[in-house]
Amino acid sequence: MNSSSNNKCFDYKKAVAFLKAKEKAGKKQNFELYLQAKKDFDSIVDMLREYNPKRIYQWGSLLNSEQFDVNSDIDIAVEGIKSVAIFF
């Protein structure tokens, strides 16, 4: 058995390049999810305006694209809808 064919060296440069590419792809995917969530939030707000709320609150990772990821959601609260029965 030829020992030189079994002794492959770990290629750190390839590993680093792979991890950087994976991180870049993940950031791109997160940003695309963020943009879609912002559109969804705007659609929700447009729908809520029909009920004339006193205030609409937003918080969480949707306020900062760098914090938004695949596990994020849309945090929203509404104050001042006169009849909850109408809303639901």
Secondary structure, 3 states (H helix, E strand, C coil): CCHHHHCCCCCHHHHHHHHHHHHHHHHHHHHHHHHHHHHHHHHHHHHHHCCCCCEEEEECHHHCCCCCCCCCCCEEEEECCCCHHHHC
